[in-house]
Amino acid sequence: MGTKTTTAISTVKQEVQLREWTEQIKAQQESGMTVTAFCAENGINPKTYYYHLRKVREQCMGSAPAIVPVAMPGSSSDIRIEKNGLQISLPADISADILLALVHELC
């Protein structure tokens, strides 16, 4: 197996592990249980949980869209978009092209 193949396999493995831990973290948060109780119930070492929580957060921060302030004079903010705690208010008369481009960048 060449180095390129090994690297690709490692990358895929890391991505799968990151997705699995993202689901575990989401399950803990939705459970209403403390991390300690959730880990005990699911046979997870709390240190392992917190390690992967940090990795998931780093990944989320690394893939967060850049925010560029845009001044829109003379109009009220009638459109509000929320994603992962980020809130954006836009004027009601924003062009469809700009709105579509913005939504595309956020998703």
N, C-alpha and C positions, 0 to 999 in steps of 0.2 A: 504494500500500500504506500503510495507516495505521500509526501508531506502535505500537499494540497488537499488530498482526500482525507487525511487524518485531521487537518484543520477544519474542514467542512463538517466532518462528523462531530468534532468537539463543539463547534458552533451550534449545530442542530441540537445536540445533547443539552447544552446550556440553555437554549431557548425553550426546550421542552420542560426542563427543570424550573425555569423561571415562570412559565405558564402554570405549572402544577402548584408552585408555592404561592403564586398570585391567587389561585383558587382557594388554597388553604387559608391564606390571610383573610380573604373575603369571607370565608365560612366562619372564621373566628369572630370577625367584626359583626357579622349578621347573627351570630349565636347569642350575643348578649352576655357571654361568659367572659371572665377575665382570661388573660393569656395563660396564666398558670393553670386555671381549671381546664381550659380548652386543651392545652398541651397534655395534661395528665390524662384526660379522657381519650385523647387520640394517640397516646404513646409517643409524644414528641418531646424532645429535650427543649426546654425554654430557650437555652442559649442558641440552639439550632434555629428555632423559630425566629428569634431576634436577628440572627445573622442573615437569614433569608429575607426578613422584612426590610433590612437595610439594603440588600441587593435589589429587591423589587422597587423600593423608593428611588434608588440611584438610577435604575432603568427608566422609571417614569420621569424623573427630572431630566434625564438625557434626551428623552424623546418629546419633551414639552415644546409646543410651538413658541416661536419668538413672538413677543408682544411689541407691536409698534403703535405708538399713540397717533391717532388721526383726529385732526380738528375739523369739525363740521359746523361752520358758522350758521347761526340763525335758525336752528331747528331743534325741536324737542326730541328727547330720546324715547322713542315708543317701542323699539324692538330690543329685547333682552335675550342674550344667549348665555347659557351656563354649561360648563363642562369641567368636571374634576375640580370643583371649587373656584374656577375662574369665571368671572362674570363680565360680560361685554354689553354695553348699552349702545344702541345705534339709532340714528334718526329714522323716522318712519318713511322719509322720502329718499332713502339710500337706493342707489341704482341696483337693479337685479344682478348685474355682472359683478359688482363689488361684493354684494352679499353672498353670492354663490362662491366667489373666490375665497372669501373669508371662511365660510363654512367648510369648503374643501380643505383648506389649510388646517383647520382645527380637527378634522376627522381623519 
